[in-house]
Amino acid sequence: MVVNSKFFMSLALKEAWKYQGLTYPNPAVGCVIVGKNNELLAVNAHQKAGSPHAEVMALRDAYVKLTNDSKILSIASSNNIHTYILNNHNNCFKDISLYTTLEPCSHIGETPSCASLISDLRIKKVFVGFNDLNIEASCGNDILRKNGVEVIESLLERECEELAHPFNRWNKEKFVFFKWAQRLDGSTNDGIISSNASRNNVHAIRDVCDLLVIGGNTVRLDRPSLDARLVNGKAPDILIISREKDFDETIPLFNIDGRKVIIADNFSILNEYKNIMIEGSSKMLKLSREVVDYYLCYIAPTMKNSNGFDSIEEKFIILNIRQVERDIIMWMKREL
């Protein structure tokens, strides 16, 4: 294993993908802090909108390792973490390098500017994977350079752009991803498939989705609620794709306060939403092919003699793959 700048950026990418789908309307971002002797000091990521950015989380962890001052770990607010580090760092970040998958933010919103914090800490060098396309938050690299920080851009740029792609899509129009769970034999029905950890992850993603799309037959047969109860989250609006408009409205999904349920035979309503998840199997995958940006698959290490994907040919490029409990989780895009 070669330990170089690409290695450290790959660690930041790997950490950030754990939170893909959970940070809306913010981007998934990973950050790594490296010491003057090339030692790894911290790996962290942005985990949820309103929580500290990736750079702040990583700087906090590196600060603890460099100073043995763990009091900062009890601080939740990004503003307060900024203040604590600025008041107590005593130049411990001298000769430190920082790797971030996305250009450090320049603006002050719910959280302070990461570019300003990095500059104030006199960090020596910053490696950036992909420059921020969001006008409000961009130009962080310029702030760093004006304050004497060496900035190296476009490190693993393609991989970092793929990580930031959902954020770039919903800032311009909308981001649509297709999610399914399957066993090793490709079966997708007959009971619960995924582990508790995978199901919790799905519910956490639903919690930040604007719209969830499902097929009419699935609604009639499974009678789902399609909420985010496992994480005490909100239930997204529902689009049921069906030619038949009549449904038994005692099905749980129809009886959730604050939710809008739309029944249609097309996807035109998607243009009114930003962060959209489609759930289904082979039929829905075929129907939605032209509107989907990414694919999210949960694979359980089990087999069952039941139905699943059939009569379909598709090739995917794996963007990220990881194991959670017993399951494999993959983010993918279609091979064009």
N, C-alpha and C positions, 0 to 999 in steps of 0.2 A: 504494500500500500504506500503510495506516494503522498506524503503530507505536504501539500502546497496550497496556494490560494484557491484553486478549484476544489480541493478537498474541503476546506473550511466553508466555502459557499454551498457545497453540496449538503453539508450538515445543516446549514440554515434552511435550505430548501426542504430537506426531510422533515425538519421540525414544523415548518409552516404548513405543510400539506396535512398534518394532523388536524388542523383547524379549518381546512377548506370547507366552505359551506356553512360555517358557524359565525363568520365575522361580518356578514352583511349589515349595513351598507359599506363597511370598511373592507379593504383588501386583506387577504391572508398574507402575512409577512413574517419572515424568519430572520434572526440575527445571531451572529456568533462574535464573541470577544476573544482575542488572542493576545497573549503576553509578549513581552519583548524577546523572550527566548523561544517563541513559537509554541508556547504551551497553551492549551485550551483552557480558557477561564470560564466561559459561559455559553450556553446554547438556549435560546428561548424564542418565543413567537407571540404575536398578537393573537389573543384568544377570543375576544368578543368585543363588539362595538361599545365604546364608552370605557373600556378597560385600558390599561397602559399599552402603548405601542411596543412593538417587538424590541426596538432599541432600548427603551426604558427598562423593560423586563430583563434584558441581557446585561445592561449596565448595572442594574441593581444586584444581580447575582455575582457579577465580576467584582463589584465593590465589596461584597461580603468576603469573597475569597482573598482579595488583596489586603483587606483591613482587619478581618476577623470580627467586624462589627455587624452582628446579626439583628440589631434593633430595627433596621430598615425593612426586614422581612415582615414585620407586623403592620406595615403601611400599605394601604390598598390604593389610595388616590394617586393618580399619575402626577398631579400638581405637587403633592406632598413628597413623593419620591424624588421628583426633580429638585425640590428645595433641600431635602435632606442630603442628597449627593453633593449639590453645589456648596453646601455649608460645611461638609465634612470630608471631602475627598482628599485634601492635602496633597494634590498633584500625584495621586496614586495611579492615574491613568496616563502618565507620561510614557511615551514609547509604546503605547497600546495600539493595536489595530482592530478595526471593527468591520465586520462583513454584514451587509444587509441585502436582502433580495430585491428591495424597492428603495428608490431614492428617499432619504430621510425627509420628513415633511417640513415645510417652511412656515406653515400658518399656525395660528393659535385658535383652536376650537374647543371641543370638549376636553382635549388634552393639549399640553403645551407643545411648542415646536421642538422636534427631536434634533433638527439641524442646529438650532441655537444651543441646546444642551451639550451636544457633542463638541461644538466649538468652544464653549465655556470650559469644558473639561480638558481642553488642549490635547485631545486625542491626536496621535501622529498621522494615522493613515486610515482612510475609509474606502472599502471596496463596495461598489454598487452593482447589483445585477441588472436592474432595469430601471430606466428613468420614469418618473411618475408622469402620466399623461393628463392627470387631473390638474387643471390650471390653478385651482385654489391652493393646492398643497405642493405644487412643483417648485423648482428652483432651489431646493435644499442644497444641492451640490454647489450652487453659486455662493450661498451663505458660508458653507464650509471652506471653500477656496479663499474667500475674502478674509477669513479668519486664520489663514495659514495652514489649513488641513490639506494634506495631499489626498486627492480623490482619484481613484481608478474606476472607470466606468465599464459597463458591458461585460462583466465577468459572468460566464454562463448565462448570457443574455437570453437565449432562446428558452431555456428551462425556467428562468425567472419570469419571462413574459407569459409563459403558459400558466404559471402559478397566478399571475395577476390578471389573466384573461377574463375571469368572471367579473372582477371589479371594473375593468375597462368596458366590458359589454353593458353592464347595467348603468354605467354612467352615461353611455351614449343612447342605449335603447333598452334592451332586456337581455338577461342571461337565462337560458333554458337548459336544464339537465335532466337526464332520464335515469331513474333509479330502479334497480330490481335486486331481489335476493334469490339465490339458487343453491341447489346442492351440487355435489361433484358431477352427478349424472345429468345436470341441466334441468332437473325438475324444479318447478316454481310454485306448486300448489300443495294441497293436502296438509294443512296445519302450519304451525310456526316453524320457520327455517333457521333464522339467525339466533345468535347468542344474545343474552341480555345486554351485553356491552354494545353490540351492533344495533340493537333495537333502540337503546338509549341515544346512540349517535344519530339515528334516523329522526327520532323525535326532537332532538336538539336542532337539527337542520330544518325540520318543519316549523319550528318555533320562529325562525327568522325568514321563512318563505312568505311571499305575498299570495301565491296561488299554488294549489296542488291540483294536478290533472289526473283523472282516473277514468277507466272505461266503464260503460254502463253495465256490462255483464258482471264485472268484478263487484260493483256495488250491489247488484241483485243477489249474487251468490254468497259473498262474504259478509255483507251487512256491516261494513266497517264504520268506525268513528272518524278515522283519519285526523286525529288531534295530536297534541304534544304532551299528553298527560304524564308520561314517564319522566319529564323534566319540568313539570308544572308550567308549561309554556302555553302560548296562544295557539289557537287552531287557525290555519290559513283558510282563505276562501277556496272553494272547490269548483272546478270545471269538470262536469261529467260529459264525456264524449259518447253520444248515443243518438241514433235515429229516432228511437222511441222515447217520448217525453214523460211517460207515466211511470212513477216510482212509488213504492211503498214508503211514505214519509215517516213511518216509525223507525226506519233505518237510522241508527244513531247519528250519522254525519249531518242529517237534516235538522238536528235538534240541539245545536250548539249556538249559544248566544253570541251575537256580533259577527257571525259568519254569513257570507253571501254564497249561495249555491247556484251555479249557472248550469243549465243543461243545453248542449248545442251539438251539432254534427260537424263542427269545424273548429279551428284553432284561432280564429280572428280575435277573440277576446284577450288573447295573450298580449296584444299590443297595449293593453291598459295596465299591465303589471310589469314589474322589474325583475324580481327574483323568483323563478318558477321551477317547480319540481314536477316531473311526470313520473307516475308509478305505474308499472304494468309488466306484461310479458311480451311474447312474440308479436301478437296482433298490434298492440299499442306501439311497440318499437317500430314496426313497419309504418304505421299511420303517422307517427311523429318525426320520421327520419329527417325531413327537410327543415324542421324548426329547432332541432336539438343541437346545442353547442358541445356539451360534455356528457359522459356516461359514468354512472356510479354504481358499481356492482359489489354485492356482499356475497361471498362464497363460503358456505358451511361445509365442513369435512364429513358429510353424510351422503347417503344415497337412498332413494325411495322410488318405487315403481309407480310413478305418476307423471302427469303431463308437464310440459315446459316449453322450451323453445324448439320449434320445428319449422321446416320449410323456409328457412331464412339463411341468407348468406351475408356475412358482414365481416370486415376486418377492422381491428382497432389498434391504436397506438397507446401503450400504457404510459400514463403521465406520472403516476405514483402508485406504489403498492406497499401495503403494510399489514401486519397481523394484529388483531385485537381479540384477546381471549383465544377462542379456537378458530375464529373466522379470518378470512382474507378480505381486505377492502381495497378495491381498485378504482382510481379515477382514470378515465380514458377519453380519447377522442377518436372519431372515425378516421380511418386511413383513406385519404382522398386520391 
